[in-house]
Amino acid sequence: MHLSMHNWMRQEPIETTIARLAKYGYKSIEISGEPEKYDAKHVRGLLDHYGLNCWGSVTLMLDKRNMQSSDEAVRASSVQYVKDCIQLVHDLDGQILTLVPGTVGKIVPDSTPENEWKWLVEGVQEIYEVAEAKGVRVGIEPLNRFESYLITRADQALALCDEVGPNLGVVLDAFHINIEEQDLYEAIRKVGNSGKLVDVHVADNNRMPCGYGSYDWAKFVGVLQEVGYDGALTAEFVAPVDRTPANKYPNALETNLDNLEIDEEQLKFIIDHGSSILTEEYYDWLVGENAKTLLPLINDVF
């Protein structure tokens, strides 16, 4: 087991991100699903320089990306986008792809449950064949009910695995399973004991870095050990921005935006998750605090 991290939560040069991960003892990156943005050869060189690996990638299901859509053209373009993400992982010598099938934040269905399930199975089957050929293992990530309406629990993701193929897996996110699972540890055991646990995303119950909420991280890591999970703990915290006098972190919000190049769609995505553009000082601290909580547990238990 090793410590990894997403980078979609902060728009900054990939050089800055990778250097920071190395600084705090992370071993890999789960790079944001932006195949058109990254030069794989350049990123691979940076990872080699800092002694890191690419663990995989995560799909950014924004705007018109939706494998459950009633629009056939939207479904087709979404499938192609995921294939492009698989190619990115392959080119970076990564191992996994986290797949969120529907548009994040879309909670109103397009059609009947039967139709949407059929479309989803068909699309994932097409993706699965490409991933198998490329040596990339795909995991379906359930989100919480406020960000999705079709795949929100581990048993639903496992049902999709049953329909598609034996190597399709599940990605569990500590923040989401804390909301949706009756017993989050039993959900981990069920997926882990089935051999389907592909990746684990970590943030505390309030989506702050691990150690800044109510999670018992020693127990969480212990259950992963129990089921034999040996992949990444991939940090995916989204620090909320407090705009009131109760704010504990007055250095959190970036106010000097003049020299920042921010993609409007991704900024909206981050704001919709309750955050905003954070200062370099604050974000760097968050990354370090997350590592400070988890690394002793990994090094002690494994």
C-alpha positions in Angstrom: 0.0 0.0 0.0 1.3 3.5 -0.8 0.2 7.1 -0.6 -1.1 8.7 -3.8 -3.0 11.9 -4.7 -5.3 13.4 -7.3 -4.5 16.7 -8.8 -7.9 17.9 -10.2 -8.5 19.8 -6.9 -5.9 22.5 -7.8 -5.1 23.9 -11.2 -1.3 24.4 -11.2 1.6 23.3 -13.4 2.1 19.6 -13.2 5.7 20.3 -12.3 4.6 22.0 -9.1 2.2 19.2 -8.2 4.7 16.4 -8.7 7.4 18.2 -6.7 5.0 18.7 -3.8 4.0 15.1 -3.7 7.6 14.0 -3.6 8.3 16.5 -0.8 5.7 15.0 1.5 6.4 11.3 0.8 3.7 10.5 -1.7 4.7 7.7 -4.1 2.4 8.3 -7.0 -0.2 10.5 -8.7 -3.7 9.6 -9.9 -3.6 12.2 -12.6 -6.8 14.1 -13.7 -8.5 12.8 -16.8 -7.3 15.4 -19.2 -5.7 13.6 -22.1 -5.5 16.7 -24.2 -3.7 18.6 -21.5 -0.8 16.4 -20.7 2.3 15.4 -22.7 2.8 11.9 -21.4 6.5 11.8 -22.2 7.0 15.1 -20.3 5.0 13.9 -17.3 6.8 10.5 -17.3 10.1 12.4 -17.2 9.0 14.4 -14.3 7.8 11.4 -12.4 11.1 9.6 -13.0 13.0 12.7 -11.9 11.2 12.7 -8.5 11.1 9.0 -8.1 7.3 8.8 -8.4 4.9 6.6 -10.5 1.6 7.2 -12.2 -0.9 5.1 -10.3 -3.6 5.9 -12.8 -6.2 8.5 -13.7 -9.7 9.6 -12.8 -12.4 10.6 -15.3 -13.6 14.2 -15.0 -17.3 13.8 -15.9 -18.2 17.4 -16.5 -20.5 19.3 -18.8 -21.7 16.8 -21.5 -19.8 13.8 -20.4 -22.4 11.2 -19.4 -22.5 7.5 -20.2 -26.1 7.3 -18.9 -27.4 10.0 -21.2 -30.5 9.6 -23.3 -28.6 11.3 -26.1 -26.7 8.6 -28.1 -24.1 11.1 -29.4 -23.4 12.2 -25.8 -22.9 8.6 -24.8 -20.6 7.9 -27.7 -18.4 10.9 -27.1 -18.3 10.0 -23.4 -17.1 6.5 -24.2 -14.4 7.9 -26.5 -13.3 10.3 -23.8 -12.8 7.4 -21.3 -10.9 5.5 -23.9 -8.6 8.5 -24.3 -8.1 8.5 -20.5 -7.1 4.8 -20.7 -4.6 5.7 -23.4 -3.1 8.4 -21.1 -2.8 5.9 -18.2 -1.1 3.4 -20.6 1.3 6.0 -21.9 2.3 6.9 -18.3 2.8 3.2 -17.3 -0.1 3.5 -14.9 -2.2 0.7 -13.6 -5.8 1.8 -13.0 -8.6 4.1 -14.2 -11.2 5.4 -11.8 -14.5 5.6 -13.8 -17.4 7.8 -12.7 -20.0 7.0 -15.4 -22.4 9.9 -15.1 -22.0 13.6 -15.0 -21.0 14.7 -11.5 -23.7 16.7 -9.9 -26.5 15.5 -12.2 -29.2 14.0 -10.0 -32.1 14.0 -12.4 -32.5 10.9 -14.5 -32.7 11.1 -18.3 -34.8 8.0 -18.8 -36.1 4.8 -17.1 -33.9 2.8 -14.8 -33.9 0.0 -17.4 -32.8 2.2 -20.2 -30.1 3.9 -18.3 -28.7 0.6 -16.9 -28.7 -0.8 -20.4 -26.8 2.2 -21.9 -24.3 2.1 -19.0 -23.6 -1.6 -19.4 -23.1 -1.2 -23.1 -20.7 1.7 -22.7 -18.7 0.2 -19.9 -18.4 -3.1 -21.9 -16.9 -1.1 -24.8 -14.4 0.6 -22.5 -13.6 -2.6 -20.7 -12.4 -4.3 -23.8 -10.0 -1.4 -24.6 -8.7 -1.3 -21.0 -8.1 -5.0 -21.0 -6.1 -4.8 -24.2 -4.0 -1.9 -22.7 -3.4 -3.5 -19.4 -5.3 -0.9 -17.4 -7.8 -2.0 -14.7 -11.0 0.0 -14.6 -12.8 0.6 -11.3 -16.3 2.0 -11.0 -16.6 4.7 -8.3 -19.9 5.2 -6.5 -20.6 8.8 -5.6 -23.0 10.1 -3.0 -26.6 10.9 -3.8 -26.0 14.6 -4.1 -23.5 14.1 -6.9 -25.1 11.1 -8.7 -28.3 9.1 -8.9 -27.4 5.7 -10.5 -24.2 4.3 -8.9 -24.1 5.5 -5.3 -23.2 2.3 -3.3 -20.7 -0.5 -3.5 -23.3 -3.2 -4.2 -24.6 -1.3 -7.3 -21.0 -1.0 -8.6 -20.6 -4.8 -8.0 -23.8 -5.4 -10.0 -22.3 -3.5 -12.9 -19.1 -5.6 -12.6 -21.2 -8.8 -12.9 -22.7 -7.5 -16.1 -19.5 -6.5 -17.8 -16.5 -8.7 -17.0 -14.4 -10.4 -14.3 -11.6 -7.8 -14.2 -13.9 -4.8 -13.9 -13.6 -3.5 -10.3 -14.8 -0.9 -7.8 -13.2 2.2 -6.4 -14.3 3.2 -2.9 -14.1 6.8 -1.7 -14.0 7.3 2.1 -16.1 10.5 1.8 -18.9 9.0 -0.3 -19.1 5.6 1.6 -19.4 7.5 4.8 -22.7 9.0 3.5 -24.2 6.1 1.5 -23.2 2.8 3.1 -25.0 1.4 6.1 -21.7 0.1 7.3 -18.7 1.5 5.5 -16.3 -1.1 6.8 -18.5 -3.9 5.7 -18.7 -2.3 2.2 -14.9 -2.3 2.1 -14.9 -6.0 3.2 -17.5 -7.0 0.6 -15.6 -5.4 -2.2 -12.1 -6.3 -1.0 -13.0 -10.0 -0.3 -14.5 -10.2 -3.8 -11.1 -9.2 -5.3 -12.7 -6.2 -6.9 -11.1 -3.4 -4.9 -9.1 -1.4 -7.5 -8.4 1.9 -5.7 -9.3 3.7 -2.5 -9.8 7.5 -2.4 -9.3 9.2 1.0 -10.5 12.3 2.7 -12.1 12.7 6.1 -15.8 12.7 6.8 -15.9 16.5 6.2 -13.7 16.1 3.1 -10.8 17.8 4.8 -7.5 16.0 4.7 -7.3 12.8 6.7 -7.0 13.6 10.4 -9.2 16.7 10.3 -12.5 14.9 10.8 -14.0 12.0 12.8 -12.6 9.0 10.8 -10.7 6.4 12.7 -7.9 6.1 10.2 -6.1 3.3 12.0 -9.3 1.2 11.8 -9.8 2.2 8.2 -6.3 1.1 7.2 -6.6 -2.0 9.3 -9.7 -3.1 7.4 -7.9 -2.6 4.1 -5.1 -4.8 5.5 -7.6 -7.4 6.5 -8.9 -7.8 2.9 -5.4 -7.8 1.5 -5.6 -4.5 -0.4 -2.1 -3.4 -1.6 -2.9 -0.5 -3.9 -3.0 3.2 -3.3 -4.6 5.5 -0.7 -5.3 8.3 -3.1 -5.9 11.7 -1.4 -9.0 13.5 -2.7 -9.7 16.2 -0.1 -11.7 19.3 -1.1 -11.2 21.8 1.7 -14.4 24.0 2.2 -13.9 27.7 2.2 -15.3 29.5 5.2 -16.4 33.1 4.4 -17.7 33.9 7.9 -16.0 35.2 11.1 -15.9 31.5 12.3 -13.1 30.8 9.8 -10.2 28.9 11.3 -8.0 29.3 8.3 -7.8 33.0 7.3 -5.0 32.2 4.8 -7.1 29.7 2.8 -8.7 31.8 0.1 -6.6 33.1 -2.7 -7.5 36.8 -3.4 -4.7 37.7 -5.9 -6.1 36.2 -9.1 -4.3 38.4 -11.6 -1.7 35.9 -12.7 -3.7 32.7 -12.4 -4.9 30.8 -15.5 -8.0 29.1 -14.4 -10.3 26.9 -16.6 -13.8 28.3 -15.9 -15.5 24.9 -16.1 -13.1 23.2 -13.7 -13.3 26.2 -11.4 -17.1 25.9 -11.3 -16.7 22.2 -10.5 -14.4 23.0 -7.5 -16.7 25.8 -6.3 -19.7 23.4 -6.6 -17.8 21.1 -4.3 -17.8 23.8 -1.6 -14.2 25.0 -2.2 -12.5 27.7 -4.3 -9.0 28.8 -5.3 -6.8 28.2 -2.3 -3.6 29.9 -1.5 -0.3 28.0 -2.2 0.5 28.2 1.5 -2.7 26.7 2.6 -2.9 24.0 -0.1 0.7 22.9 0.6 -0.2 22.6 4.3 -3.2 20.4 3.5 -1.1 18.0 1.4 1.4 17.7 4.2 -1.1 17.2 6.9 -2.8 14.4 5.0 0.5 12.6 4.6 1.3 13.2 8.3 -1.8 11.3 9.3 -1.6 8.3 6.9 2.1 7.6 6.3 2.8 6.4 9.9 -0.2 4.0 9.6 1.0 2.6 6.3 4.6 2.2 7.5 3.5 0.7 10.8 0.9 -1.7 9.6 2.4 -2.9 6.3 
